[in-house]
Amino acid sequence: TVGMAECWAVRGQINRLQKNFTEAISCYQQAIRLQRLVHGQYFQRQLGGYWIDLATVYQEAPKTGTTEQLAKEAWSKALNIGRATNDWGIGAKSAQALSELYRNRKQPEEALRYFVEYIRYRDSATNLEKEKQNNLHELQTRYNDSIADIKKLQEKQVLIIRQESALREARITQTRLY
């Protein structure tokens, strides 16, 4: 099911690039329908991506009375998935698009509300990236420390082996002398 949904989404991308918006919308709707059948957080994030793609097609399509409203609904659904799955990328992109949409509609309060949410998601993503970098640095440091400790242990083992060998040699010499 996931593979079929991905195929429909790819067809949607192709039709979007060819400016065949009606077919692109149909393909993304099919991808969304199939992706909804699959459960799990990862698959919900995929679904959020499909909603973003559908909203983008609605925005690129020739303007009709309903395309703007359909784009708003698709962005809202993507944002809800971003909120539910803590996917800051989907959340930020959706909130930014909704802010822009309301700004164009001359609704500053709604535009500001979504812009604040966009900033929150963007900052969360930035903080997460910094945290990942810090964790990676800490792991690298621990790894390097572990390697140094292992080398010290190996050097001690070599020293012990040499000392045991010297002790055996001394015993052999002592036995011969006796």
Order of alpha helices (4+ residues) and beta strands (2+ residues): alpha-alpha-alpha-alpha-alpha-alpha
